[in-house]
Amino acid sequence: MYVASEINHADKMDLKLLLISTLLGVICYSSAQQEGNECITAIAESCGECIQVGAKCGWCMDPGFLKQGEATSTRCDELESLRKRGCSSTKVENPRGSQRVLKNKAVTNLWNKGAENLRAEDITQVQPQKLTLSLRLGEPQSFNLKFKRAEDYPIDLYYLMDLSYSMKDDLENVKNLGTHLMLEMSKITTDFKIGFGSFVEKTVMPYISTTPAKLLNPCTGDQNCTSPFSYKNVLKLTSNGQEFNTLVGQQHISGNLDSPEGGFDAIMQVAVCGEHIGWRNVTRLLVFSTDAGFHFAGDGKLGGIVLPNDGKCHLENNMYTMSHYYDYPSIAHLVQKLSDNNIQTIFAITEEFQPVYKELKNLIPKSAVGILSANSSNVINLIIDAYNSLSSEVILENSKLPEGVTIMYQSRCKNGVTGEGEMGRKCSNISIGDDVSFTISITAKQCPKMGKPETIKIKPLGFNEEVEITLNFICECDCHKDGIENSDICHNGNGTYECGACRCNEGRIGRQCECSTNEVTSEDLDKSCRKDNGTDICSNNGDCVCGTCECKKRENPEERYSGMFCECDNFNCDRSNNKLCGGHGHCECRVCICDANWTGSACDCSLDTTTCLASNKQICNGRGTCECGTCKCTNPKFQGPSCEICPTCPGVCAEHKECVQCRAFGTGEKKDTCERDCSYFNLIKVKDRDKLPQPGQAFPLMHCKERDANDCWFYYTYAVNKTEKEVHVVETLDCPAGPDIIPIVAGVVAGIVLIGLALLLIWKLLMIIHDRREFAKFEKEKMNAKWDTGENPIYKSAVTTVVNPKYEGK
């Protein structure tokens, strides 16, 4: 019962799997059909509308392409479907996208002797620089962007420092930063500039104390501090390290009330005030040094400031003058301005605020975080390490895309590392001179409303170079230019004849614009769409337009209604082997038109007799007739595709003996060539002879009994079921039983022992009989013996008798 239950369960599982696989197949087929139908379901009335549906769609311009009952929109279809329907490839309008490179200056190779004369603007790290893409909707256009990090590339570094009172000891170490940093950076580049700026906080309550005394000296006790300020540009970018030391040495600490600082105001001004800062079109680094947190958008409300930061430069005499008027910028606003101005940020902060600025780093691309020592003594190493980290990574970003345009990146980085999606935008661990490339694919999903070209830009974050891409959209066919307005072909000038069809003027419809929209519901027009004055308009397979039937479209692009009344179709013909017209013809108006050498209502009857030829070149071996390419044997003893097989004829068993023996048991003369010579029948093993097929089947059957080289019998049946040869064989051999050695040996040994014992007993018995006879003979002779009683004359007795004389006999 347990085994039967498991078998039943397995059968159920197989049935479930079959149902699931069938369902998935139907879904996939339906999905494929739907995907292939977008050209038809769009009902495009012009070539321009057609090519906007998708990249697979084409428009047939052949004036005679449409059949009776077919609407103008059926000109729009997949290319292969149009070809099958008889539209020549020269008549198919199918514009494709293209690309043209306008500026393609090669990236600068590693510098050699004399290369130091190159200016920064002469160095190229991104290739190409400008190109134009013509986009067909749904068809991606791809191009390669190459990036190569140049050696000795100029660097601008602006040091922005928090000058609140807690940074007093840090300022002392920064005073000598200029010359020391110039010395270290000279190992990286020969063209280095450094600038300095400072910040404290907005100059309103509650960020600072606004009492007159505190405005002059915000520090307590005898500390001499400068008046509070928001942001001050102390030193414009310069290549004079000593000047940096001198000006920074003149700075004094200030103070404020709350812990977070107004650093975001300062960063915004550094980013947007390029002329005041002196930024060049080179690598731009901003070092932001503080030991506190930061205020951001919304915090200004505490001081009564509600206007959002405008992201513009407000420096007068190198001082930020609008801190009391505009709120702090938001993080997103900062990210945008830093990116627009190609500035890479290094946050040099104390360990206490490391978690906060690490989160900020994740929001600002191309930024780094370094831990300052208590007095900023490690700031030079921090800057060098952060620069190396930032410069070893390239991240691509693009400007805002037009509506309906998508972009995809794929990177090919150092050591064969690749990336896709968001990871396809960047490459890491890039050394000087390393080549990395990106494949960028741009796809348009819709045409722009204004129909004008659009421009987008792609650039590596933190670099001043970019790729400018002009996007042209293919939204109309080339044949549209040759259109004839108010053409006579379109019913006396009621439309424009273009691309082989009429584009009707407003208020006109019909294939030749022959009707007005006011006439569409006319009863007289509907009458001409009823077949044989019936009640069905266009056989319920179409719509009556201007007194002419326009047949409906099917989801399957291969299936169509046609005819004057849409009474015909090409998908309701007879089928064979689940194929329309057996796959040997085509369906026209529900009747199969068969190919050559095929006939029948479903084109499933072949007129070719070569499949009926027997080995003797006779049709059906002379024992049958050839019908639809298959032999019908007239002699019931013969069967097979050519009536050559006779399963019940003598000699069948001997003929197949060797093959049955090698396939079933792996023995016999053909065991080495079994796979080659004996694969002409299906072998089915059964457990015993009772399981073999019995006579009375619908096909002839021969029972066979054969013996192998070991005198073992095997039993099988041979039959031809239709065109397949079947052999059922008993899986075990019937071999004669051999002698049982142990009983024989035991019997022989026992016999020998018994015979020995018997002989011993017989010998013993004979000896007893012999002894008894001898003893009896002795007794008898003893009894018969007679002895002489006279005395020996010379005998003297050994006894002497003496009588005591004193004996009185008492």
SULVEN-V900558 format. One record per run of one state. SS is the DSSP state (a for helix, b for strand, c for the rest). FROM is the first residue (numbers start at 0). TO is the last residue. If there is no record, write none. Layout:
ss->(SS | SS)
from->(FROM | FROM)
to->(TO | TO)
//
This chain:
ss->(c | a | c | a | c | a | c | b | c | a | b | a | c | a | b | c | b | c | a | c | a | c | b | c | b | c | b | c | b | c | a | c | a | c | b | c | a | c | b | c | a | c | b | c | a | c | a | c | b | c | b | c | a | c | b | c | b | c | b | c | b | c | a | c | b | c | a | c | b | c | a | c | b | c | b | c | a | c | b | a | b | c | b | c | b | c | b | c | a | c | b | c | b | c | b | c | b | c | b | a | c | a | c | b | a | c | b | a | c | b | c | b | c | b | c | b | c | b | c | b | c | b | a | c | b | c | b | c | b | c | b | c | a | b | c | b | a | c | b | c | b | c | b | c | b | c | a | c | a | c | b | c | a | c | b | c | b | c | b | c | b | c | a | c)
from->(0 | 1 | 36 | 37 | 41 | 46 | 53 | 56 | 60 | 71 | 75 | 78 | 84 | 88 | 91 | 93 | 97 | 103 | 114 | 117 | 119 | 122 | 125 | 127 | 129 | 136 | 140 | 148 | 154 | 162 | 164 | 174 | 176 | 185 | 191 | 199 | 211 | 216 | 230 | 238 | 240 | 249 | 260 | 261 | 262 | 272 | 273 | 277 | 282 | 290 | 293 | 294 | 298 | 303 | 306 | 307 | 314 | 316 | 318 | 320 | 325 | 326 | 330 | 340 | 342 | 349 | 350 | 363 | 366 | 371 | 378 | 391 | 393 | 398 | 404 | 412 | 413 | 416 | 417 | 420 | 425 | 427 | 434 | 444 | 453 | 460 | 465 | 474 | 477 | 482 | 483 | 484 | 494 | 498 | 500 | 504 | 507 | 509 | 514 | 516 | 519 | 522 | 527 | 529 | 530 | 533 | 536 | 537 | 540 | 541 | 545 | 547 | 551 | 552 | 553 | 559 | 562 | 567 | 569 | 574 | 576 | 578 | 580 | 583 | 584 | 588 | 590 | 594 | 597 | 599 | 604 | 606 | 609 | 612 | 613 | 618 | 619 | 622 | 623 | 627 | 629 | 633 | 638 | 639 | 644 | 645 | 651 | 665 | 673 | 677 | 681 | 686 | 688 | 691 | 700 | 707 | 711 | 721 | 723 | 730 | 733 | 735 | 740 | 784)
to->(0 | 35 | 36 | 40 | 45 | 52 | 55 | 59 | 70 | 74 | 77 | 83 | 87 | 90 | 92 | 96 | 102 | 113 | 116 | 118 | 121 | 124 | 126 | 128 | 135 | 139 | 147 | 153 | 161 | 163 | 173 | 175 | 184 | 190 | 198 | 210 | 215 | 229 | 237 | 239 | 248 | 259 | 260 | 261 | 271 | 272 | 276 | 281 | 289 | 292 | 293 | 297 | 302 | 305 | 306 | 313 | 315 | 317 | 319 | 324 | 325 | 329 | 339 | 341 | 348 | 349 | 362 | 365 | 370 | 377 | 390 | 392 | 397 | 403 | 411 | 412 | 415 | 416 | 419 | 424 | 426 | 433 | 443 | 452 | 459 | 464 | 473 | 476 | 481 | 482 | 483 | 493 | 497 | 499 | 503 | 506 | 508 | 513 | 515 | 518 | 521 | 526 | 528 | 529 | 532 | 535 | 536 | 539 | 540 | 544 | 546 | 550 | 551 | 552 | 558 | 561 | 566 | 568 | 573 | 575 | 577 | 579 | 582 | 583 | 587 | 589 | 593 | 596 | 598 | 603 | 605 | 608 | 611 | 612 | 617 | 618 | 621 | 622 | 626 | 628 | 632 | 637 | 638 | 643 | 644 | 650 | 664 | 672 | 676 | 680 | 685 | 687 | 690 | 699 | 706 | 710 | 720 | 722 | 729 | 732 | 734 | 739 | 783 | 809)
//
